[in-house]
Amino acid sequence: MDLEPAIDAYFASEEAGATLFVAAGVTAIVLALGLLGLARGERRPWRGAAVPLVILGLVELAVGGAVLVTTEAQVANLKTDLEVTPAAALLEERERVEDVIAAFDVYEIVEGFLVFIGLAMAVAARRTAYRAAGLALVAQALTLMALDVRAEGHARTYLAALEAAELPPPDTPLPDPPPEPR
């Protein structure tokens, strides 16, 4: 089975998701700066929303930026490895994607916890600044969760393609190249 279409589709979706992460991070930081600039007089309590917007916006920028910077080389290395040592490369890629999927479970627990904390702040806090921070925390955690659920779905589809692939056993030598024409 030719894995190249599955590899290309998965990493294209990973780059698209990374672009969404960067866009969400930039949006959050710009919104935070806007809130800080507008936070005068009666609107001053909305400054509390700037803190979670900036912190999680920076996380979104870092995650998205890291994926965008590393994906091209990762794809090239994977394709080379699949040509040279197909069985070993396939097993390694399956393990990597399984680890990625397992990490999403952890991320989603953390994001759910952040939603809970944000909701508690928004409902129970006495100061408007803490309520604003809680609402911003909920918005950012839900944004991260939505992006991660999307990415996890693509990773699961890719893992299914990797698991369906049939490659030669690890000790099968590569066929000799055809002789050069004279």
Secondary structure in CASP SS format (residue, H / E / C, confidence):
PFRMAT SS
TARGET T0000
AUTHOR 0000-0000-0000
METHOD secondary structure of the structure
MODEL  1
M C 1.00
D C 1.00
L C 1.00
E H 1.00
P H 1.00
A H 1.00
I H 1.00
D H 1.00
A H 1.00
Y H 1.00
F H 1.00
A H 1.00
S H 1.00
E H 1.00
E H 1.00
A H 1.00
G H 1.00
A H 1.00
T H 1.00
L H 1.00
F H 1.00
V H 1.00
A H 1.00
A H 1.00
G H 1.00
V H 1.00
T H 1.00
A H 1.00
I H 1.00
V H 1.00
L H 1.00
A H 1.00
L H 1.00
G H 1.00
L H 1.00
L H 1.00
G H 1.00
L H 1.00
A C 1.00
R C 1.00
G H 1.00
E H 1.00
R H 1.00
R H 1.00
P H 1.00
W H 1.00
R H 1.00
G H 1.00
A H 1.00
A H 1.00
V H 1.00
P H 1.00
L H 1.00
V H 1.00
I H 1.00
L H 1.00
G H 1.00
L H 1.00
V H 1.00
E H 1.00
L H 1.00
A H 1.00
V H 1.00
G H 1.00
G H 1.00
A H 1.00
V H 1.00
L H 1.00
V H 1.00
T H 1.00
T H 1.00
E H 1.00
A H 1.00
Q H 1.00
V H 1.00
A H 1.00
N H 1.00
L H 1.00
K H 1.00
T H 1.00
D H 1.00
L H 1.00
E H 1.00
V H 1.00
T C 1.00
P H 1.00
A H 1.00
A H 1.00
A H 1.00
L H 1.00
L H 1.00
E H 1.00
E H 1.00
R H 1.00
E H 1.00
R H 1.00
V H 1.00
E H 1.00
D H 1.00
V H 1.00
I H 1.00
A H 1.00
A H 1.00
F H 1.00
D H 1.00
V H 1.00
Y H 1.00
E H 1.00
I H 1.00
V H 1.00
E H 1.00
G H 1.00
F H 1.00
L H 1.00
V H 1.00
F H 1.00
I H 1.00
G H 1.00
L H 1.00
A H 1.00
M H 1.00
A H 1.00
V H 1.00
A H 1.00
A C 1.00
R C 1.00
R C 1.00
T H 1.00
A H 1.00
Y H 1.00
R H 1.00
A H 1.00
A H 1.00
G H 1.00
L H 1.00
A H 1.00
L H 1.00
V H 1.00
A H 1.00
Q H 1.00
A H 1.00
L H 1.00
T H 1.00
L H 1.00
M H 1.00
A H 1.00
L H 1.00
D H 1.00
V H 1.00
R H 1.00
A H 1.00
E H 1.00
G H 1.00
H H 1.00
A H 1.00
R H 1.00
T H 1.00
Y H 1.00
L H 1.00
A H 1.00
A H 1.00
L H 1.00
E H 1.00
A H 1.00
A C 1.00
E C 1.00
L C 1.00
P C 1.00
P C 1.00
P C 1.00
D C 1.00
T C 1.00
P C 1.00
L C 1.00
P C 1.00
D C 1.00
P C 1.00
P C 1.00
P C 1.00
E C 1.00
P C 1.00
R C 1.00
END
